[in-house]
Amino acid sequence: MPLVRDGESPQVFWSVPREWTPDGVAVATPDVAQLLRFIARSPRTPTRDALMRKLLPADTVAAITPNAADLPERESTLARLEDAQARKRAVRLLYTTAKTGTDSFLSGATP
């Protein structure tokens, strides 16, 4: 543990550097959501689930469906859906059906 001494005897104060974390990694707040997305999208394994339980509340972990799709063009859509879910917002989704190749709105949504 790195200690920093401040002051002279008998008034000495010891502290650790602001950026130091014990047995951990500091992740900037804007990067946390992206980090959680990558973990959530990885295949479900005991290691992944244990890590998710450390980072998120248990009910949130159970509600996340793993998605290992790695196509770059789908990343922004998936991120928007995850953000909408986290904020409990409705989403209208236009998609192309695999069976007919036509564009359709998600069932129940209107254009």
N, C-alpha and C positions, 0 to 999 in steps of 0.2 A: 504494500500500500504506500503510495507516494505521500509524504507529509511535507507541509510547508510551515516553517517556523516564522512567527510574526511577533516582534517585540523583544525586549531584553529582560533578563532576570530581575526581579521576581515576577514580572508581568509578561509571561510568555503564553501565546496562543498558538495552538496547532490546528491545522485544517488540511483538507485534501483539495486538490485542484477541482474547479467547477466541472470540468469535462470528464472527470474520473468516475467510473461506475464499478462497483464490486461485482466481479464475475458476471458481467453483462456487456451489452452493446447499446450505446445510445443511438436511437433512431430519431431523426427529425420528424416532428409532427406531420408535415405534409407527406412524408414517405410511409407512414404507418398504414394508411389505407391501401396503398399499392403493395406493400409487403404482405398484408393479410390476404389480398386478392391472389397473389402468387401461391401462398400456402393453401388457401381454400381450393384452388384449381388443381392442385397436385392430386395424384391418385390417393384414395383412402388407404392408409396404412396405420398401424398402431403408433408409429413415430409421429406421423402427421397429426393424428387425433390428439396425442399427448401435447404436442406443441400448440395446437389450437386451443386446448383447454387452459393452457398457461396464459394465452393472450386474450381470450374472449370468455364471456359468461357461458355457462354450460348450455343454457337454452338456445343461445345463438349458434354454438357449435353443432348441436343436433339439427338445426334448421338448414345448415349449409350443405348443399349437394355438390360433391366434388365434380370438377369439370376440367379435363385434361386437354381440351381443345387449344391448340397453339397457333391458330391461323391469325396473323397480324390484323387483317381487316375486320375480324370479329372482336378484337380487344376493346375498342371504344364502345361498341354496343353493349358488350357484357358489363363493362365498367358503369355505364349509365344505368343499366338494369339493377346492378348491385347497389348503386347510390340511391336510386329510387326506392328500393326495398328498405334500405337502412333508414331513409327519411319517411317511410310509409306514404309514398306518393304513387298515384296511379300512372300507368304507362300505356301508351298506345303503340303497338308494334306492327309494322308492316313487314311481311316476310314472303319469300318465294317457296311455294310448296315443292317438295321433292317429287311427289307423284305426278302433278300436272305441269309444273314449271311456271305456274301463274302467280302473280302477286296477290296476297290476301291480307286482310287485317286479322289480328289475333281474335279468336272467337269471342263474340260479345262486345267487341270494341266497334266504334263507328269511325268512318273516315273524317 
